Amino acid sequence: MAKRLPLRPVVTYNPAIYRHIAGIWMANSLAETIYVLNGPNLNLLGTREPETYGHAKLADVEKLCADTAAQFGLKADCRQSNREGELIDFIHEAHAKKAAGIVINAAGYSHTSIALHDALMAVKIPTVEVHITNIHARENFRHHSFTARAAFATLCGFGIDGYRLAIAGLAARIGVKAKA
């Protein structure tokens, strides 16, 4: 007996190339995006208290993030704001654009902003919190972080290298391996 052809085309999808969104399969972009968000005063890196924060500038952090993300086939979209509401808007944008993850250094807002915590919780995007200094070895008011409770990991005290470690950890969490 002759085999009948299916009435509908049979298509298989490689999940490494495609993802399922809103009931349809869509090709992943060449590089999935992670948002790297930096909070207040981080625009002053390199000049603000270099004995505490080091001599690296925000541009150095952004280059480090872009280079590290590229090693995993990811794209780092780096943003900085001194305004809490704008950081929340960035988090919402990351959700709307289906970002693969967030690395956030909310700086002083880490210790005060329930709104940033709530935004991170609402979007359910894998998040790593980063602090350049060891916040637990500093003033008591820095020992608590609201944003840490919305992240799956927190890195502090590694200087700007914490961003590299955060991206590597985020890549592992979302199942992305380093490119050979």
C-alpha positions in Angstrom: 0.0 0.0 0.0 1.3 3.4 -1.0 2.1 5.8 1.8 -0.1 8.9 1.9 1.5 12.3 2.1 0.4 14.4 5.1 -2.3 16.9 4.4 -0.3 19.6 6.1 3.4 20.2 5.7 5.5 18.7 8.5 8.1 21.1 9.8 10.5 20.6 12.6 12.3 23.3 14.4 15.7 23.4 16.0 15.2 25.1 19.4 18.8 26.4 19.2 17.7 28.5 16.2 14.0 29.1 16.8 12.0 30.0 19.9 8.3 29.8 20.5 6.6 33.1 21.0 2.8 33.8 21.2 1.9 30.5 19.5 4.4 30.8 16.5 8.0 29.7 16.0 10.3 32.6 15.3 14.0 32.7 14.4 16.2 33.9 17.2 18.2 37.0 16.3 21.8 36.3 15.6 22.6 37.4 19.2 20.2 37.4 22.0 20.3 40.6 24.1 21.1 41.0 27.7 20.5 44.4 29.4 23.3 45.7 31.6 21.8 48.4 33.8 23.9 50.8 35.9 22.4 53.1 38.5 23.2 56.5 40.0 26.7 57.9 40.0 28.2 55.0 38.0 28.7 57.5 35.2 31.4 59.0 37.5 33.4 55.7 37.6 37.1 56.4 37.3 36.9 59.8 39.0 34.5 59.1 41.9 36.3 57.8 45.0 38.9 55.8 43.0 40.3 54.4 46.2 36.9 52.6 46.7 35.7 52.1 43.1 39.0 51.9 41.2 40.1 53.8 38.1 38.1 52.0 35.4 35.5 54.2 33.7 31.9 53.3 32.8 33.1 53.0 29.1 35.6 50.3 30.3 32.7 48.4 32.0 30.6 48.6 28.9 33.5 47.3 26.7 34.1 44.5 29.2 30.4 43.6 29.1 30.1 43.7 25.3 33.3 41.6 24.9 32.1 39.0 27.5 28.6 38.8 26.1 30.0 38.3 22.6 32.0 35.2 23.8 28.6 33.6 24.5 27.0 34.8 21.3 25.0 37.4 23.2 24.7 41.2 22.8 25.1 43.5 25.8 22.8 46.6 25.7 24.4 48.8 28.3 22.5 51.6 30.0 23.1 54.0 32.8 20.7 56.3 34.6 20.8 58.4 37.7 17.0 58.3 37.8 15.1 55.4 39.4 12.1 55.7 37.1 14.3 55.5 34.0 15.9 52.3 35.3 12.4 50.8 35.8 11.6 51.9 32.2 14.7 50.0 31.0 13.6 46.9 32.9 10.1 47.1 31.3 11.8 47.6 27.9 13.9 44.5 28.4 10.7 42.6 29.0 9.0 44.0 26.0 12.0 43.2 23.8 12.3 39.7 25.2 15.8 40.2 26.6 17.5 37.0 27.6 18.6 38.4 30.9 19.6 41.4 33.0 22.8 42.4 34.8 22.0 45.2 37.2 24.2 47.4 39.4 21.5 49.6 40.9 24.1 51.3 43.1 22.5 53.2 45.9 19.1 52.3 44.7 19.8 48.7 45.6 19.5 49.6 49.3 16.4 51.8 49.0 14.3 50.9 46.0 11.3 48.6 46.5 10.1 49.9 43.1 13.2 48.4 41.3 12.7 45.1 43.1 9.0 45.1 42.1 9.9 45.8 38.4 12.5 43.0 38.3 10.0 40.6 39.9 7.2 41.6 37.5 9.2 40.9 34.3 10.6 37.5 35.4 13.8 37.9 33.4 16.8 36.1 34.8 18.8 38.7 36.7 22.2 39.0 38.3 23.0 41.9 40.7 26.5 43.3 40.6 28.3 45.6 43.0 31.9 46.8 42.3 32.7 46.9 46.0 31.9 44.4 48.8 28.8 46.1 50.1 28.9 43.8 53.2 32.3 45.3 54.2 31.0 48.9 54.0 28.6 51.0 55.9 25.7 49.2 57.6 23.0 50.8 55.4 24.7 49.1 52.4 24.3 45.6 53.8 20.7 45.1 52.7 19.7 45.0 49.0 16.1 45.1 47.8 17.2 44.3 44.3 19.2 41.2 45.4 15.9 39.5 46.4 14.8 39.8 42.7 18.0 38.3 41.3 19.1 34.7 41.1 22.6 35.7 42.1 24.6 38.6 43.5 28.3 39.4 43.0 30.1 42.0 45.0 33.7 43.0 45.7 35.2 41.8 42.4 35.6 45.3 41.0 34.5 45.6 37.4 35.4 42.0 36.8 32.1 41.2 38.6 30.3 42.2 35.4 32.3 39.5 33.5 31.5 36.9 36.1 27.8 38.0 36.1 27.5 37.6 32.3 29.1 34.2 32.5 26.8 33.1 35.2 23.8 34.5 33.4 24.8 32.7 30.2 25.0 29.4 32.2 21.6 30.1 33.7 19.9 30.6 30.3 21.8 27.6 28.8 24.2 29.5 26.5 27.7 28.1 26.2 30.8 30.1 25.2 31.5 30.1 21.5 34.7 28.3 20.4 
